[in-house]
Amino acid sequence: MSGSCLSRQTIIKLMDETPPIIDEFIDFNSQIQPNGFDLTLHDVSNFKSHSVIGTNNNSRVLAETSQLKFEDSGKLFLPQGSYKITLNEKINLPLGIMSLCQTRSSLLRSGIAINSGIGDAGYSGKYQALMTIYNPYGFSVEKNSRILQIVFFHLDNETSEAYEGIYSEKSK
């Protein structure tokens, strides 16, 4: 059914596809949800420069970043601000499925929001997102913690052209 959110059972079935819809996860049983999958934190980076978005991809200049180091305990303290995050899981979207991500409610209740782009049909790769710490006291996070939930939706028709942008592993 087009436009419908995929259930746990459908996501599990899509794990048997080649490639699976989600790969390189930490703990499938704790990450699978009734209508989505929790994504986990791989790394966090600071922004070090400005960026440019123009009328075409030739004028695009992404902000430089610097990856932050987790403590030996696996924790990282982040003061108020914005950070680029990379997730552990590799997402492989079939031509008839797209995805959206939403911050886990525990983070929202703590003054943290995560924004991400739309996962276009045919995308394959690891998601990156923007994590903003609004809490003036900061935030401590552990590596591999569940921070974002991805949900999948059927398209009304399978797309004839898969995502081929610069962020897809298929483009590299």
N, C-alpha and C positions, 0 to 999 in steps of 0.2 A: 504494500500500500504506500503510495507516494506521500511524502511529507511526514510520515510517521517516525517517531523516535524508536530506535532499536532497543529491544529488551535484552536483559541478561542472557536469555536462552539464544537469541539470535547472535549476539556478540560471541558467545561460546562456540556456536556453529561456524562463525567466520574465522575463528582461531584455527580451524582445520584446513582453511584455504592455503594456497601457495601464491604469494606470501600470506602469512596470517595478518589479520587486520591490526593487531597489536603485537609487537615483538620486543625483546630485550627489557621486559618488565622485571620488577624486583620480587613480588610475591602475588601471583595471580589471585589466589583465594581472598587475600585481604584487599585487593585493588578492585575486583569486579563488584559492581553495584547493581541494583535492580534495573536501572536504565542508563548505565554508563560505566566508566572505568576511571579510577583515580590515577592520575599521573604523578610521578615522583621527581623530586629535585635532584639534578645532577650537579649543576654549578651555578654560581652567581657572579655577575660582572658589574663593575662600576662604569659609568659613562665618562669618557675622557675628552670628547670633542663635540662640536656641533655636527649636524647632518644636513643634507640637502635632498629635497624631493622636487623634481622638475616635471615637465610635461611628457618626458619619455624616460626610459630606463638608462639612457646614455648619460643623463645628468644626475643620476642618483649617486649620492655619497652617504654611506652609512656612518654613524658615529663610531669613533674608535672606542674600544672597551678594554678593561683590564680585569682579568679573572681574580676573584678574591679567594683566599685560602681558608679552608675549614681548620679549626683547632684539632689537635690530636684526638679529642673526645668526639669529633664528628660534628661539632656545633659551630655556628657562625652567628655573631651578633651583628645586626644591621641597624644603623641609626636611621632616623626618618629620612626618606628620599626615594628615588626611583632606581631600579636595578634591572638589568637584562638577565633573564634566567634561561637555562637550558634544561630540558627534561630528559630523563633516562630512556623512556620508551620510544621505540621507532613505530610510527604510524604508517600503515599501508592502506590507503583508501581505494576501494574498487571504483569503477567508472559510474556506478549507480548509487554511491554513498558519499555524503559530505559530513563534516563534523563542526561542532561548536564546543568551546571550553568555557567553564565557569569556575570562579574561585570557590574553594571549599568553604562552607559556612563558618567553620571554626576560625578561619583566618579573617573573614569579614567581621566577626564578632570581636576580633582583636585589633581592628584598625588597619588591616592589610587587604589590598585588592590586587588581583592579577588580571591583566587584559591580554587578549590574544587575537590573532586574525582568524578568519574562517578557513577551515580545512577543505580545500576544493577537491572534487572527485579526481582521482588519479594521483594525488599527492603521495609521496613516499619520503619519509625522513623523520628527524627528531624535531619536535616543536620547540620554539623559543617564544618567550612572552615577556611582558613588562610587569614587574612586581613593584608596587608602590606602597611604602610604609607610611601611613598617615599618623600612626600612633606616635606622639611626641616622645615617648619613652623608648622607642625602638622595638626590635623584634629579634628573638633568637630562633634559629631554625637548624634542624639536623639534616645532614646529607641523606638523601633517599627518602625524606619524609613525603607523605601524600599531601599535595598542596593544590591541585587543580583537578577538576572532573571533566572528562571529555564525554560528549554524547554524540551519537551518530544518527543521521536521518537518511531515509530513502529518497532519491530524486524521483520526479514524476516519470522521467525516462533516463536511461543510461546516457551519459554524455558522449558525444562522438569525438571530443577532443579532451584528453586528460590535461591536468595542470602540468605545465612545463616551465614554470618560472625558476628563478635563480635559487630559490630556497628548497627545491625538491632534490632529493638525492639522485634522482634520475637525470637531473640537469648537470651534475658534476662529473 
